[in-house]
Amino acid sequence: MTYAMLNAYSVSFCLLPLGALLFDILIGDPRTSFHPVALIGRMISLFEKSLLKPHASSFMKKTSGGLLVFLVLTLTYEIIWYVCTCLDKLDTWEAVVGRALLLSLAISPRSLAEAGFEIRHYLVKKNIKEARRKVGWIVGRDTGHLSAGEVTRATVETVAENIVDGVIAPLFFAALGGVPLAFLYRAVNTLDSMVGYKNEKYSDFGMIAARTDDIFNYIPARITGLLLLGAVCLLRLDIVSAVKTFWHDASKHPSPNSGIPESIVAGALHIQLGGVNYYGGIPSHRATMGQADEALTSDHIKKTVWLMYVTTLLFVLIYAGGSFYLYYSSGSF
């Protein structure tokens, strides 16, 4: 590989997250059954049919669930690695663009924003029926009887939580190991969203998937927390309340990671998240975060989306700037 090619690849590594974010903003997440994450989901469903035996012992279900995780992660990484290898056979900058486009499919800031703003639109128009229907697409709880405030709470919680899952974590793993590792993370996250439930069907079979997701999100969630506090400052929201709420309430969340962004958003916006949700008609209480100083309104969705975008931009700029600095200081340029 020539020196010029090495330089090009060095620059491409620095620009990869910026290019991915730009593609996401311009193109968004294509709604197709051939989307890589959709294909990962179909792979999981296919393996689940073979591996999940309803009458097996708890140990065997956990073992089968572990095998599911191993198979899905291994195949996902190998397939994306092969695609990237094929891209590298193109001209250098074509390969760079191809990798950035592929990485854009692993992140979802535009999809999160579009979902949030669509629900907000129906709330503003006082079309609560359609708002309930749309929020049902992005949450697992029952939504048929939610009030406008509860629709807002569900939307804010989902957007806040997915700042980690849908944006920062895949970019973080791309920084560590390129596009294949970013998609390996997306496979971890998809496994958790499909089988990582604490119910009769999945409590044993999905245990390893859920634990793997907790482990993979541990560092990205804390990076997100720091960047989200920076976004709170930049948007001139209440940083003191955000820090206090994070300190007192983040650990109350059943997830060791999701409580970080949700508690910061709750404090920054002076709202209360958590409370009673219904799943299949059965109530489930989750500890509350933040104080209900303000009634939940559609404007809180807009503010949460802006917090998501500013947090994303901060990570991308730090990633690109840090990479350029390391390469420059090492004499690669």
Number of C-alpha atoms within 10 A of each C-alpha: 5 7 10 11 13 14 14 16 18 17 19 21 22 23 21 28 30 20 21 24 26 15 20 23 15 10 13 18 19 11 8 9 11 10 14 18 18 14 15 23 18 13 17 20 16 11 17 17 9 10 17 19 14 12 8 11 11 13 11 16 23 21 18 23 26 18 17 25 22 15 14 19 20 13 15 25 19 14 13 19 17 13 16 19 12 11 17 17 10 12 10 17 15 13 19 23 18 20 24 24 20 20 25 28 22 26 28 22 24 21 17 24 19 14 19 24 18 16 25 25 15 18 22 15 11 12 14 19 16 17 25 24 14 19 25 17 11 15 13 14 18 17 22 15 12 19 14 22 14 20 28 26 23 24 28 25 23 19 27 27 21 21 30 29 25 20 25 27 27 29 32 23 20 22 19 11 12 19 27 23 23 25 29 25 27 26 29 26 24 20 26 21 16 16 23 23 17 13 10 9 14 19 17 24 30 29 21 24 29 23 14 20 23 19 13 17 24 16 15 22 24 16 18 24 26 16 22 29 24 17 22 26 15 13 15 10 19 17 22 15 20 25 18 16 23 26 13 12 21 24 17 17 18 11 12 15 26 26 24 28 28 32 35 31 38 29 28 29 25 22 20 21 25 21 13 13 19 15 11 9 9 10 12 11 10 14 14 18 26 26 15 15 11 11 11 21 18 23 15 22 25 16 18 26 25 16 26 29 19 19 26 23 18 16 21 23 15 11 21 20 13 13 18 19 13 12 16 12 10 9 8 13 14
